[in-house]
Amino acid sequence: MRKIYLLLIPFVALAIFARNIPFFSFDLTITQYVQNFHTSVFDLLMKAVSSVGYGRIMPFALVSLVTIISFLNLKIEALYLLVSSVTSFMAGSLTKLLVDRPRPGSDIVAIYKEFADNSFPSSHTLTYTVIFGFLIYVAATKLKPSWQKYTILGISSFLVATIGLSRIYLGAHWASDVLGGYLLGGFWLLLTVNIYQAHVQR
């Protein structure tokens, strides 16, 4: 249990730097490199990956996922998914306010959609890691081999793996914002899994 808190050390360190530095040199290098892969198919894919995480869609998507998990006779797991998702988003939002880092500017990178909130950490990356990471855990440990299990594993793994790339490609976040989202999301996911395991094993 204590080992999962080690994820907070690099996250806090990165947050402190991000509080004082608008972006790192490697951030700009990575964004320019990723945005060079500009094709109609890749563009559509990156937009589709991020689309689930936007404000009007995410609550509906989360409720849908919780409902699906409940129908699979995993009501406790559905509750943990809901609580973990909401609390991690709140933690990410609070961190955004404290770090107060500006989004990438359209004068230096291509911006596909303007956002009014701050940049660090990437909320999309954080919530995808928590939500779909927990779905991966539940599917891997609770579901028997079936098309439902492999569908959940495949889609969830793909979204967690590509959301960071998507946020950079769309000019919504710097690579360091994405890294912060993965670090905080990874911590929150492991914390959720540990609490869940302690709960069900009592």
C-alpha positions as CSV (number, residue, x, y, z in Angstrom):
1,M,0.0,0.0,0.0
2,R,2.8,2.4,0.9
3,K,4.5,1.9,-2.4
4,I,1.8,3.5,-4.4
5,Y,2.5,6.8,-2.7
6,L,5.8,6.8,-4.5
7,L,3.9,8.0,-7.6
8,L,3.1,11.2,-5.8
9,I,6.8,12.1,-5.5
10,P,7.5,12.7,-9.2
11,F,3.9,14.1,-9.6
12,V,4.5,16.8,-6.9
13,A,7.9,17.6,-8.2
14,L,6.5,18.0,-11.7
15,A,3.7,20.1,-10.4
16,I,6.1,22.5,-8.7
17,F,8.1,22.9,-11.9
18,A,4.9,23.4,-13.9
19,R,3.8,26.0,-11.5
20,N,6.8,28.2,-12.4
21,I,7.5,27.2,-16.0
22,P,4.8,27.6,-18.7
23,F,6.3,24.8,-20.7
24,F,9.6,22.9,-21.0
25,S,11.8,22.8,-24.1
26,F,11.0,19.1,-24.6
27,D,7.3,19.9,-24.4
28,L,7.5,22.1,-27.6
29,T,9.8,19.5,-29.3
30,I,7.4,16.7,-28.6
31,T,4.3,18.6,-29.7
32,Q,5.9,19.7,-33.0
33,Y,7.0,16.2,-33.7
34,V,3.6,14.7,-32.9
35,Q,1.7,17.3,-34.9
36,N,3.8,16.6,-38.0
37,F,1.9,13.3,-38.3
38,H,-1.0,15.2,-39.8
39,T,-3.2,13.0,-42.0
40,S,-7.0,12.9,-42.3
41,V,-7.2,9.4,-40.7
42,F,-4.8,10.2,-37.8
43,D,-6.6,13.5,-37.3
44,L,-10.0,11.8,-37.0
45,L,-8.6,9.1,-34.7
46,M,-7.0,11.6,-32.3
47,K,-10.2,13.7,-32.2
48,A,-12.3,10.5,-31.6
49,V,-10.1,9.3,-28.7
50,S,-10.4,12.7,-26.9
51,S,-14.1,13.1,-27.7
52,V,-15.3,10.8,-24.8
53,G,-13.6,13.1,-22.2
54,Y,-15.2,16.4,-23.0
55,G,-17.5,18.0,-20.4
56,R,-20.9,17.2,-22.0
57,I,-20.0,13.6,-23.0
58,M,-18.0,12.3,-20.0
59,P,-20.8,12.3,-17.4
60,F,-23.0,10.4,-19.8
61,A,-20.2,8.0,-20.7
62,L,-19.4,7.4,-17.0
63,V,-23.0,6.7,-16.1
64,S,-23.3,4.3,-19.1
65,L,-20.1,2.5,-18.0
66,V,-21.3,2.2,-14.4
67,T,-24.7,0.9,-15.6
68,I,-23.0,-1.7,-17.9
69,I,-20.8,-2.9,-15.0
70,S,-23.8,-3.1,-12.7
71,F,-25.7,-5.3,-15.3
72,L,-22.7,-7.6,-15.4
73,N,-23.5,-8.3,-11.7
74,L,-20.6,-6.2,-10.5
75,K,-22.4,-3.6,-8.4
76,I,-19.6,-3.1,-5.9
77,E,-17.2,-2.6,-8.7
78,A,-19.6,-0.1,-10.4
79,L,-19.8,1.9,-7.2
80,Y,-16.0,2.0,-6.9
81,L,-15.7,3.1,-10.5
82,L,-18.1,5.9,-9.9
83,V,-16.6,7.2,-6.7
84,S,-13.0,6.9,-8.0
85,S,-13.8,8.7,-11.2
86,V,-15.5,11.6,-9.5
87,T,-12.9,12.1,-6.7
88,S,-10.0,11.8,-9.1
89,F,-11.6,14.5,-11.3
90,M,-12.0,16.7,-8.2
91,A,-8.3,16.2,-7.3
92,G,-7.3,17.0,-10.8
93,S,-9.4,20.2,-10.9
94,L,-7.9,21.3,-7.6
95,T,-4.4,20.7,-8.8
96,K,-5.2,22.8,-11.9
97,L,-6.2,25.7,-9.7
98,L,-3.1,25.4,-7.6
99,V,-0.6,25.0,-10.4
100,D,-2.3,27.6,-12.6
101,R,-0.4,26.7,-15.7
102,P,-1.6,28.2,-19.1
103,R,-2.6,26.0,-22.0
104,P,-0.4,25.8,-25.1
105,G,-0.6,28.9,-27.2
106,S,-1.8,29.1,-30.8
107,D,1.2,31.2,-31.6
108,I,3.6,28.3,-31.2
109,V,1.5,25.1,-31.7
110,A,-1.6,24.1,-33.7
111,I,-4.7,24.4,-31.5
112,Y,-7.8,22.4,-32.5
113,K,-10.0,23.6,-29.6
114,E,-9.7,26.4,-27.1
115,F,-10.1,25.7,-23.4
116,A,-10.6,28.2,-20.6
117,D,-9.2,26.2,-17.8
118,N,-5.6,25.5,-16.8
119,S,-3.3,23.0,-18.3
120,F,-1.6,20.9,-15.6
121,P,-2.4,18.1,-15.2
122,S,-4.3,16.8,-18.3
123,S,-7.8,16.0,-17.0
124,H,-8.5,13.7,-20.0
125,T,-5.4,11.6,-19.2
126,L,-6.1,11.5,-15.5
127,T,-9.8,10.4,-15.9
128,Y,-9.1,7.9,-18.7
129,T,-6.3,6.3,-16.6
130,V,-8.6,6.0,-13.6
131,I,-11.9,5.0,-15.4
132,F,-10.6,2.7,-18.1
133,G,-7.7,1.5,-15.9
134,F,-10.2,0.3,-13.3
135,L,-12.3,-1.3,-16.1
136,I,-9.2,-3.2,-17.2
137,Y,-8.6,-4.4,-13.7
138,V,-12.2,-5.5,-13.2
139,A,-12.4,-7.3,-16.6
140,A,-9.1,-9.1,-16.0
141,T,-10.0,-10.3,-12.5
142,K,-13.7,-10.6,-12.4
143,L,-14.9,-11.7,-15.9
144,K,-14.6,-15.1,-17.4
145,P,-13.3,-15.4,-20.9
146,S,-16.0,-13.9,-23.2
147,W,-16.5,-11.3,-25.9
148,Q,-17.5,-8.8,-23.2
149,K,-14.3,-9.3,-21.3
150,Y,-12.1,-9.0,-24.4
151,T,-14.0,-6.0,-25.7
152,I,-13.6,-4.1,-22.4
153,L,-9.9,-5.0,-22.2
154,G,-9.3,-4.0,-25.8
155,I,-11.1,-0.7,-25.9
156,S,-10.0,0.4,-22.4
157,S,-6.3,-0.4,-23.1
158,F,-6.4,1.5,-26.4
159,L,-8.0,4.6,-24.8
160,V,-5.5,4.7,-21.9
161,A,-2.6,4.2,-24.2
162,T,-3.6,6.8,-26.8
163,I,-5.3,9.6,-24.8
164,G,-2.0,11.3,-23.9
165,L,-0.9,11.3,-27.5
166,S,-4.3,12.7,-28.5
167,R,-4.1,15.6,-26.1
168,I,-0.6,16.6,-27.4
169,Y,-1.6,16.2,-31.0
170,L,-4.7,18.4,-30.6
171,G,-2.6,21.1,-28.9
172,A,-4.7,20.9,-25.7
173,H,-1.8,20.0,-23.4
174,W,2.0,19.8,-23.2
175,A,3.7,16.4,-22.8
176,S,4.5,17.3,-19.2
177,D,0.8,17.9,-18.5
178,V,0.0,14.5,-19.9
179,L,2.8,12.9,-17.8
180,G,1.2,14.6,-14.7
181,G,-2.2,13.1,-15.7
182,Y,-0.7,9.6,-16.0
183,L,1.1,9.9,-12.7
184,L,-1.9,11.2,-10.7
185,G,-4.2,8.9,-12.5
186,G,-1.9,5.9,-11.8
187,F,-1.8,6.8,-8.1
188,W,-5.6,7.2,-7.9
189,L,-6.1,3.9,-9.8
190,L,-3.8,1.9,-7.5
191,L,-5.3,3.5,-4.4
192,T,-8.8,2.6,-5.6
193,V,-7.7,-1.0,-6.3
194,N,-6.0,-1.3,-2.9
195,I,-9.1,0.0,-1.1
196,Y,-11.4,-2.2,-3.2
197,Q,-9.3,-5.3,-2.5
198,A,-9.3,-4.6,1.3
199,H,-13.1,-4.1,1.1
200,V,-14.0,-7.3,-0.7
201,Q,-11.5,-9.5,1.3
202,R,-13.0,-8.6,4.6
